[in-house]
Amino acid sequence: MTMNSDNAKAQMRKGVLEYCILLILSDNDAYASDIINQLKKGEMIVVEGTLYPLLTRQKNAGLLSYRWEESLQGPPRKYYSITETGKNFLNELNLAWNELVDSVNTFRKSYSTQ
């Protein structure tokens, strides 16, 4: 059985989606479509059906909050923002990410076949 590289890449992306959402919201509040567009710019393709459960989980964990704002085009929009707890968690994730990247790069240098 051979590994499917597309599947492996998708699994890697899923693992960092929640981190990316917090990074996006650390700059500005955003509604779901904004978040999806920012993720797409970073080539982290995600659909609403994937995003909403993540946002709900982060809100329930106290990492995010939201507010409703009237929209000039259509129904009110739910804007998400990062909480103080979310900012602290993001700082921890930043440290963990840097350690992970350093570790992976060490392996890549040591065992690279190219």
N, CA, C and O atoms as a GROMACS GRO file, in nm:
protein
  456
    1MET      N    1   0.084  -0.119   0.000
    1MET     CA    2   0.000   0.000   0.000
    1MET      C    3   0.088   0.125   0.000
    1MET      O    4   0.180   0.136   0.082
    2THR      N    5   0.061   0.217  -0.092
    2THR     CA    6   0.142   0.338  -0.098
    2THR      C    7   0.069   0.454  -0.030
    2THR      O    8  -0.054   0.460  -0.026
    3MET      N    9   0.149   0.544   0.023
    3MET     CA   10   0.092   0.663   0.088
    3MET      C   11   0.045   0.761  -0.018
    3MET      O   12   0.108   0.775  -0.123
    4ASN      N   13  -0.064   0.826   0.008
    4ASN     CA   14  -0.116   0.929  -0.080
    4ASN      C   15  -0.064   1.063  -0.029
    4ASN      O   16  -0.102   1.105   0.081
    5SER      N   17   0.020   1.130  -0.106
    5SER     CA   18   0.079   1.256  -0.057
    5SER      C   19  -0.027   1.365  -0.039
    5SER      O   20  -0.013   1.448   0.050
    6ASP      N   21  -0.132   1.365  -0.121
    6ASP     CA   22  -0.238   1.464  -0.103
    6ASP      C   23  -0.307   1.445   0.032
    6ASP      O   24  -0.337   1.542   0.101
    7ASN      N   25  -0.330   1.319   0.069
    7ASN     CA   26  -0.393   1.290   0.197
    7ASN      C   27  -0.301   1.331   0.312
    7ASN      O   28  -0.346   1.389   0.411
    8ALA      N   29  -0.173   1.303   0.299
    8ALA     CA   30  -0.077   1.341   0.403
    8ALA      C   31  -0.073   1.492   0.418
    8ALA      O   32  -0.069   1.543   0.530
    9LYS      N   33  -0.074   1.564   0.306
    9LYS     CA   34  -0.073   1.712   0.312
    9LYS      C   35  -0.201   1.764   0.377
    9LYS      O   36  -0.197   1.858   0.456
   10ALA      N   37  -0.313   1.702   0.345
   10ALA     CA   38  -0.441   1.744   0.404
   10ALA      C   39  -0.439   1.723   0.555
   10ALA      O   40  -0.488   1.807   0.630
   11GLN      N   41  -0.383   1.610   0.600
   11GLN     CA   42  -0.374   1.583   0.743
   11GLN      C   43  -0.283   1.684   0.812
   11GLN      O   44  -0.313   1.728   0.923
   12MET      N   45  -0.174   1.721   0.749
   12MET     CA   46  -0.083   1.821   0.806
   12MET      C   47  -0.155   1.956   0.819
   12MET      O   48  -0.142   2.024   0.920
   13ARG      N   49  -0.231   1.993   0.716
   13ARG     CA   50  -0.304   2.120   0.719
   13ARG      C   51  -0.408   2.121   0.832
   13ARG      O   52  -0.421   2.220   0.904
   14LYS      N   53  -0.480   2.010   0.845
   14LYS     CA   54  -0.582   2.002   0.950
   14LYS      C   55  -0.521   2.024   1.087
   14LYS      O   56  -0.582   2.087   1.174
   15GLY      N   57  -0.401   1.973   1.104
   15GLY     CA   58  -0.334   1.985   1.233
   15GLY      C   59  -0.299   2.127   1.271
   15GLY      O   60  -0.283   2.157   1.389
   16VAL      N   61  -0.288   2.216   1.173
   16VAL     CA   62  -0.249   2.354   1.204
   16VAL      C   63  -0.361   2.455   1.179
   16VAL      O   64  -0.340   2.575   1.196
   17LEU      N   65  -0.478   2.409   1.137
   17LEU     CA   66  -0.588   2.502   1.107
   17LEU      C   67  -0.628   2.587   1.228
   17LEU      O   68  -0.647   2.708   1.216
   18GLU      N   69  -0.641   2.524   1.344
   18GLU     CA   70  -0.683   2.599   1.462
   18GLU      C   71  -0.578   2.704   1.498
   18GLU      O   72  -0.613   2.814   1.540
   19TYR      N   73  -0.454   2.670   1.482
   19TYR     CA   74  -0.344   2.765   1.505
   19TYR      C   75  -0.356   2.882   1.407
   19TYR      O   76  -0.345   2.998   1.447
   20CYS      N   77  -0.378   2.853   1.280
   20CYS     CA   78  -0.390   2.958   1.179
   20CYS      C   79  -0.510   3.050   1.206
   20CYS      O   80  -0.501   3.170   1.184
   21ILE      N   81  -0.620   2.994   1.252
   21ILE     CA   82  -0.738   3.075   1.285
   21ILE      C   83  -0.703   3.175   1.395
   21ILE      O   84  -0.737   3.293   1.385
   22LEU      N   85  -0.635   3.129   1.498
   22LEU     CA   86  -0.595   3.220   1.606
   22LEU      C   87  -0.499   3.327   1.555
   22LEU      O   88  -0.508   3.443   1.595
   23LEU      N   89  -0.407   3.289   1.466
   23LEU     CA   90  -0.314   3.387   1.409
   23LEU      C   91  -0.391   3.494   1.332
   23LEU      O   92  -0.362   3.613   1.345
   24ILE      N   93  -0.488   3.452   1.251
   24ILE     CA   94  -0.568   3.548   1.173
   24ILE      C   95  -0.641   3.643   1.266
   24ILE      O   96  -0.642   3.764   1.244
   25LEU      N   97  -0.704   3.589   1.369
   25LEU     CA   98  -0.784   3.672   1.460
   25LEU      C   99  -0.698   3.753   1.557
   25LEU      O  100  -0.750   3.842   1.625
   26SER      N  101  -0.570   3.724   1.565
   26SER     CA  102  -0.484   3.803   1.654
   26SER      C  103  -0.463   3.943   1.599
   26SER      O  104  -0.429   4.034   1.674
   27ASP      N  105  -0.484   3.961   1.469
   27ASP     CA  106  -0.469   4.092   1.406
   27ASP      C  107  -0.598   4.173   1.408
   27ASP      O  108  -0.599   4.290   1.445
   28ASN      N  109  -0.707   4.109   1.367
   28ASN     CA  110  -0.835   4.177   1.355
   28ASN      C  111  -0.948   4.079   1.378
   28ASN      O  112  -0.934   3.959   1.353
   29ASP      N  113  -1.061   4.131   1.425
   29ASP     CA  114  -1.182   4.051   1.431
   29ASP      C  115  -1.224   4.018   1.287
   29ASP      O  116  -1.195   4.094   1.195
   30ALA      N  117  -1.290   3.906   1.269
   30ALA     CA  118  -1.330   3.867   1.134
   30ALA      C  119  -1.453   3.778   1.141
   30ALA      O  120  -1.480   3.714   1.243
   31TYR      N  121  -1.526   3.774   1.031
   31TYR     CA  122  -1.637   3.679   1.020
   31TYR      C  123  -1.591   3.561   0.936
   31TYR      O  124  -1.485   3.566   0.873
   32ALA      N  125  -1.669   3.456   0.934
   32ALA     CA  126  -1.625   3.329   0.875
   32ALA      C  127  -1.572   3.343   0.733
   32ALA      O  128  -1.469   3.285   0.700
   33SER      N  129  -1.641   3.420   0.648
   33SER     CA  130  -1.595   3.434   0.509
   33SER      C  131  -1.458   3.500   0.502
   33SER      O  132  -1.375   3.464   0.419
   34ASP      N  133  -1.434   3.599   0.591
   34ASP     CA  134  -1.302   3.663   0.597
   34ASP      C  135  -1.196   3.561   0.633
   34ASP      O  136  -1.089   3.556   0.572
   35ILE      N  137  -1.226   3.479   0.733
   35ILE     CA  138  -1.130   3.379   0.779
   35ILE      C  139  -1.099   3.280   0.667
   35ILE      O  140  -0.983   3.246   0.643
   36ILE      N  141  -1.203   3.234   0.598
   36ILE     CA  142  -1.184   3.141   0.486
   36ILE      C  143  -1.096   3.206   0.379
   36ILE      O  144  -1.004   3.141   0.327
   37ASN      N  145  -1.122   3.332   0.345
   37ASN     CA  146  -1.042   3.400   0.242
   37ASN      C  147  -0.896   3.414   0.285
   37ASN      O  148  -0.806   3.397   0.203
   38GLN      N  149  -0.873   3.445   0.412
   38GLN     CA  150  -0.735   3.455   0.460
   38GLN      C  151  -0.665   3.319   0.454
   38GLN      O  152  -0.549   3.310   0.416
   39LEU      N  153  -0.736   3.214   0.492
   39LEU     CA  154  -0.679   3.080   0.485
   39LEU      C  155  -0.648   3.042   0.340
   39LEU      O  156  -0.544   2.981   0.313
   40LYS      N  157  -0.736   3.078   0.248
   40LYS     CA  158  -0.712   3.048   0.107
   40LYS      C  159  -0.588   3.122   0.056
   40LYS      O  160  -0.511   3.067  -0.022
   41LYS      N  161  -0.570   3.247   0.100
   41LYS     CA  162  -0.450   3.323   0.059
   41LYS      C  163  -0.324   3.251   0.101
   41LYS      O  164  -0.223   3.255   0.031
   42GLY      N  165  -0.330   3.186   0.215
   42GLY     CA  166  -0.216   3.109   0.265
   42GLY      C  167  -0.215   2.966   0.215
   42GLY      O  168  -0.140   2.883   0.266
   43GLU      N  169  -0.298   2.937   0.116
   43GLU     CA  170  -0.310   2.804   0.056
   43GLU      C  171  -0.354   2.699   0.157
   43GLU      O  172  -0.320   2.581   0.144
   44MET      N  173  -0.430   2.742   0.258
   44MET     CA  174  -0.490   2.651   0.356
   44MET      C  175  -0.638   2.645   0.320
   44MET      O  176  -0.721   2.706   0.387
   45ILE      N  177  -0.669   2.572   0.215
   45ILE     CA  178  -0.805   2.567   0.164
   45ILE      C  179  -0.896   2.498   0.265
   45ILE      O  180  -0.868   2.388   0.312
   46VAL      N  181  -1.005   2.566   0.297
   46VAL     CA  182  -1.100   2.512   0.394
   46VAL      C  183  -1.240   2.556   0.353
   46VAL      O  184  -1.258   2.662   0.293
   47VAL      N  185  -1.338   2.475   0.384
   47VAL     CA  186  -1.477   2.508   0.353
   47VAL      C  187  -1.550   2.541   0.483
   47VAL      O  188  -1.503   2.509   0.592
   48GLU      N  189  -1.665   2.605   0.470
   48GLU     CA  190  -1.741   2.645   0.587
   48GLU      C  191  -1.772   2.526   0.678
   48GLU      O  192  -1.769   2.539   0.800
   49GLY      N  193  -1.803   2.412   0.618
   49GLY     CA  194  -1.835   2.294   0.697
   49GLY      C  195  -1.720   2.246   0.785
   49GLY      O  196  -1.743   2.178   0.885
   50THR      N  197  -1.598   2.282   0.748
   50THR     CA  198  -1.481   2.252   0.830
   50THR      C  199  -1.456   2.363   0.931
   50THR      O  200  -1.418   2.336   1.045
   51LEU      N  201  -1.477   2.486   0.888
   51LEU     CA  202  -1.443   2.601   0.972
   51LEU      C  203  -1.534   2.617   1.092
   51LEU      O  204  -1.486   2.638   1.204
   52TYR      N  205  -1.665   2.607   1.072
   52TYR     CA  206  -1.758   2.634   1.182
   52TYR      C  207  -1.738   2.544   1.304
   52TYR      O  208  -1.742   2.594   1.417
   53PRO      N  209  -1.717   2.413   1.287
   53PRO     CA  210  -1.691   2.332   1.406
   53PRO      C  211  -1.563   2.374   1.480
   53PRO      O  212  -1.558   2.369   1.603
   54LEU      N  213  -1.461   2.416   1.406
   54LEU     CA  214  -1.338   2.463   1.469
   54LEU      C  215  -1.363   2.591   1.548
   54LEU      O  216  -1.316   2.606   1.661
   55LEU      N  217  -1.436   2.684   1.488
   55LEU     CA  218  -1.468   2.810   1.557
   55LEU      C  219  -1.550   2.783   1.684
   55LEU      O  220  -1.526   2.843   1.788
   56THR      N  221  -1.646   2.692   1.673
   56THR     CA  222  -1.729   2.658   1.789
   56THR      C  223  -1.644   2.595   1.899
   56THR      O  224  -1.659   2.629   2.017
   57ARG      N  225  -1.555   2.505   1.860
   57ARG     CA  226  -1.468   2.441   1.960
   57ARG      C  227  -1.379   2.545   2.029
   57ARG      O  228  -1.362   2.542   2.150
   58GLN      N  229  -1.324   2.638   1.950
   58GLN     CA  230  -1.238   2.741   2.008
   58GLN      C  231  -1.318   2.836   2.097
   58GLN      O  232  -1.268   2.882   2.200
   59LYS      N  233  -1.442   2.866   2.058
   59LYS     CA  234  -1.526   2.952   2.141
   59LYS      C  235  -1.560   2.881   2.272
   59LYS      O  236  -1.553   2.942   2.379
   60ASN      N  237  -1.596   2.754   2.264
   60ASN     CA  238  -1.630   2.678   2.384
   60ASN      C  239  -1.510   2.662   2.478
   60ASN      O  240  -1.527   2.648   2.599
   61ALA      N  241  -1.390   2.665   2.422
   61ALA     CA  242  -1.268   2.655   2.503
   61ALA      C  243  -1.228   2.791   2.561
   61ALA      O  244  -1.131   2.800   2.636
   62GLY      N  245  -1.303   2.896   2.526
   62GLY     CA  246  -1.272   3.028   2.578
   62GLY      C  247  -1.164   3.102   2.502
   62GLY      O  248  -1.116   3.206   2.548
   63LEU      N  249  -1.124   3.049   2.385
   63LEU     CA  250  -1.018   3.112   2.305
   63LEU      C  251  -1.072   3.225   2.218
   63LEU      O  252  -1.000   3.318   2.183
   64LEU      N  253  -1.201   3.215   2.182
   64LEU     CA  254  -1.265   3.313   2.096
   64LEU      C  255  -1.396   3.359   2.159
   64LEU      O  256  -1.456   3.290   2.241
   65SER      N  257  -1.436   3.477   2.118
   65SER     CA  258  -1.572   3.524   2.148
   65SER      C  259  -1.628   3.576   2.016
   65SER      O  260  -1.556   3.585   1.916
   66TYR      N  261  -1.756   3.609   2.016
   66TYR     CA  262  -1.813   3.664   1.893
   66TYR      C  263  -1.919   3.768   1.927
   66TYR      O  264  -1.970   3.774   2.038
   67ARG      N  265  -1.949   3.848   1.826
   67ARG     CA  266  -2.056   3.948   1.837
   67ARG      C  267  -2.125   3.954   1.701
   67ARG      O  268  -2.066   3.921   1.598
   68TRP      N  269  -2.251   3.995   1.702
   68TRP     CA  270  -2.326   4.011   1.578
   68TRP      C  271  -2.317   4.157   1.534
   68TRP      O  272  -2.329   4.248   1.616
   69GLU      N  273  -2.296   4.178   1.403
   69GLU     CA  274  -2.295   4.313   1.346
   69GLU      C  275  -2.388   4.316   1.227
   69GLU      O  276  -2.391   4.224   1.146
   70GLU      N  277  -2.463   4.425   1.218
   70GLU     CA  278  -2.549   4.443   1.101
   70GLU      C  279  -2.462   4.453   0.976
   70GLU      O  280  -2.350   4.504   0.981
   71SER      N  281  -2.514   4.405   0.866
   71SER     CA  282  -2.443   4.409   0.739
   71SER      C  283  -2.524   4.491   0.639
   71SER      O  284  -2.647   4.486   0.638
   72LEU      N  285  -2.453   4.566   0.555
   72LEU     CA  286  -2.521   4.641   0.449
   72LEU      C  287  -2.572   4.546   0.341
   72LEU      O  288  -2.664   4.578   0.267
   73GLN      N  289  -2.509   4.429   0.334
   73GLN     CA  290  -2.547   4.331   0.233
   73GLN      C  291  -2.592   4.203   0.302
   73GLN      O  292  -2.509   4.120   0.340
   74GLY      N  293  -2.720   4.187   0.319
   74GLY     CA  294  -2.770   4.062   0.375
   74GLY      C  295  -2.787   4.064   0.526
   74GLY      O  296  -2.795   4.170   0.589
   75PRO      N  297  -2.792   3.944   0.583
   75PRO     CA  298  -2.820   3.931   0.726
   75PRO      C  299  -2.702   3.978   0.813
   75PRO      O  300  -2.592   4.000   0.761
   76PRO      N  301  -2.724   3.993   0.943
   76PRO     CA  302  -2.613   4.029   1.033
   76PRO      C  303  -2.502   3.925   1.025
   76PRO      O  304  -2.525   3.808   0.994
   77ARG      N  305  -2.380   3.970   1.053
   77ARG     CA  306  -2.265   3.881   1.047
   77ARG      C  307  -2.211   3.856   1.188
   77ARG      O  308  -2.211   3.945   1.273
   78LYS      N  309  -2.166   3.734   1.210
   78LYS     CA  310  -2.106   3.697   1.337
   78LYS      C  311  -1.955   3.721   1.326
   78LYS      O  312  -1.885   3.651   1.252
   79TYR      N  313  -1.905   3.820   1.400
   79TYR     CA  314  -1.763   3.852   1.401
   79TYR      C  315  -1.696   3.782   1.519
   79TYR      O  316  -1.742   3.792   1.633
   80TYR      N  317  -1.588   3.712   1.489
   80TYR     CA  318  -1.512   3.642   1.592
   80TYR      C  319  -1.392   3.727   1.634
   80TYR      O  320  -1.333   3.798   1.553
   81SER      N  321  -1.358   3.719   1.762
   81SER     CA  322  -1.239   3.786   1.813
   81SER      C  323  -1.168   3.694   1.911
   81SER      O  324  -1.229   3.607   1.973
   82ILE      N  325  -1.039   3.715   1.923
   82ILE     CA  326  -0.958   3.634   2.013
   82ILE      C  327  -0.970   3.692   2.154
   82ILE      O  328  -0.969   3.814   2.171
   83THR      N  329  -0.980   3.606   2.254
   83THR     CA  330  -0.990   3.649   2.393
   83THR      C  331  -0.849   3.657   2.454
   83THR      O  332  -0.752   3.618   2.390
   84GLU      N  333  -0.840   3.705   2.576
   84GLU     CA  334  -0.711   3.706   2.646
   84GLU      C  335  -0.660   3.562   2.662
   84GLU      O  336  -0.542   3.536   2.644
   85THR      N  337  -0.751   3.471   2.696
   85THR     CA  338  -0.713   3.330   2.706
   85THR      C  339  -0.660   3.281   2.571
   85THR      O  340  -0.561   3.208   2.566
   86GLY      N  341  -0.726   3.321   2.463
   86GLY     CA  342  -0.682   3.284   2.329
   86GLY      C  343  -0.545   3.340   2.296
   86GLY      O  344  -0.464   3.273   2.233
   87LYS      N  345  -0.519   3.465   2.338
   87LYS     CA  346  -0.387   3.526   2.313
   87LYS      C  347  -0.278   3.451   2.388
   87LYS      O  348  -0.170   3.427   2.334
   88ASN      N  349  -0.307   3.414   2.512
   88ASN     CA  350  -0.209   3.337   2.590
   88ASN      C  351  -0.183   3.201   2.527
   88ASN      O  352  -0.069   3.155   2.518
   89PHE      N  353  -0.292   3.136   2.483
   89PHE     CA  354  -0.279   3.007   2.416
   89PHE      C  355  -0.200   3.021   2.286
   89PHE      O  356  -0.117   2.936   2.254
   90LEU      N  357  -0.226   3.128   2.212
   90LEU     CA  358  -0.154   3.152   2.087
   90LEU      C  359  -0.004   3.169   2.114
   90LEU      O  360   0.078   3.119   2.038
   91ASN      N  361   0.031   3.239   2.221
   91ASN     CA  362   0.173   3.253   2.257
   91ASN      C  363   0.237   3.117   2.282
   91ASN      O  364   0.349   3.092   2.238
   92GLU      N  365   0.164   3.030   2.352
   92GLU     CA  366   0.214   2.894   2.376
   92GLU      C  367   0.229   2.818   2.244
   92GLU      O  368   0.328   2.747   2.223
   93LEU      N  369   0.130   2.832   2.154
   93LEU     CA  370   0.138   2.764   2.025
   93LEU      C  371   0.254   2.817   1.942
   93LEU      O  372   0.320   2.740   1.871
   94ASN      N  373   0.281   2.947   1.949
   94ASN     CA  374   0.395   3.004   1.876
   94ASN      C  375   0.525   2.940   1.920
   94ASN      O  376   0.609   2.904   1.837
   95LEU      N  377   0.542   2.925   2.051
   95LEU     CA  378   0.663   2.859   2.103
   95LEU      C  379   0.670   2.714   2.057
   95LEU      O  380   0.775   2.666   2.013
   96ALA      N  381   0.557   2.643   2.068
   96ALA     CA  382   0.552   2.502   2.028
   96ALA      C  383   0.581   2.488   1.878
   96ALA      O  384   0.650   2.396   1.836
   97TRP      N  385   0.526   2.580   1.799
   97TRP     CA  386   0.548   2.574   1.654
   97TRP      C  387   0.696   2.591   1.621
   97TRP      O  388   0.751   2.516   1.540
   98ASN      N  389   0.760   2.690   1.685
   98ASN     CA  390   0.903   2.714   1.659
   98ASN      C  391   0.986   2.591   1.697
   98ASN      O  392   1.079   2.555   1.625
   99GLU      N  393   0.953   2.528   1.810
   99GLU     CA  394   1.025   2.408   1.850
   99GLU      C  395   1.004   2.295   1.749
   99GLU      O  396   1.097   2.224   1.714
  100LEU      N  397   0.879   2.280   1.703
  100LEU     CA  398   0.848   2.175   1.607
  100LEU      C  399   0.921   2.196   1.475
  100LEU      O  400   0.978   2.103   1.419
  101VAL      N  401   0.920   2.319   1.426
  101VAL     CA  402   0.988   2.350   1.300
  101VAL      C  403   1.138   2.324   1.315
  101VAL      O  404   1.200   2.267   1.225
  102ASP      N  405   1.196   2.366   1.426
  102ASP     CA  406   1.340   2.341   1.449
  102ASP      C  407   1.369   2.191   1.449
  102ASP      O  408   1.467   2.147   1.389
  103SER      N  409   1.284   2.113   1.516
  103SER     CA  410   1.304   1.968   1.522
  103SER      C  411   1.294   1.905   1.384
  103SER      O  412   1.378   1.824   1.346
  104VAL      N  413   1.190   1.942   1.310
  104VAL     CA  414   1.171   1.886   1.176
  104VAL      C  415   1.287   1.926   1.086
  104VAL      O  416   1.337   1.843   1.009
  105ASN      N  417   1.331   2.050   1.094
  105ASN     CA  418   1.444   2.094   1.011
  105ASN      C  419   1.572   2.020   1.045
  105ASN      O  420   1.653   1.992   0.957
  106THR      N  421   1.590   1.987   1.172
  106THR     CA  422   1.706   1.908   1.212
  106THR      C  423   1.701   1.771   1.144
  106THR      O  424   1.801   1.724   1.091
  107PHE      N  425   1.583   1.709   1.146
  107PHE     CA  426   1.568   1.580   1.079
  107PHE      C  427   1.587   1.593   0.928
  107PHE      O  428   1.650   1.508   0.865
  108ARG      N  429   1.534   1.698   0.872
  108ARG     CA  430   1.545   1.716   0.726
  108ARG      C  431   1.691   1.730   0.686
  108ARG      O  432   1.733   1.675   0.584
  109LYS      N  433   1.769   1.802   0.765
  109LYS     CA  434   1.912   1.820   0.734
  109LYS      C  435   1.987   1.690   0.752
  109LYS      O  436   2.075   1.657   0.672
  110SER      N  437   1.954   1.615   0.856
  110SER     CA  438   2.025   1.492   0.887
  110SER      C  439   1.992   1.378   0.794
  110SER      O  440   2.078   1.296   0.761
  111TYR      N  441   1.866   1.372   0.750
  111TYR     CA  442   1.820   1.255   0.676
  111TYR      C  443   1.772   1.287   0.535
  111TYR      O  444   1.709   1.202   0.471
  112SER      N  445   1.799   1.405   0.487
  112SER     CA  446   1.752   1.444   0.355
  112SER      C  447   1.812   1.354   0.248
  112SER      O  448   1.932   1.326   0.248
  113THR      N  449   1.727   1.309   0.157
  113THR     CA  450   1.773   1.223   0.049
  113THR      C  451   1.793   1.301  -0.079
  113THR      O  452   1.823   1.245  -0.184
  114GLN      N  453   1.776   1.431  -0.070
  114GLN     CA  454   1.788   1.510  -0.192
  114GLN      C  455   1.904   1.605  -0.186
  114GLN      O  456   1.928   1.679  -0.282
   0.00000   0.00000   0.00000
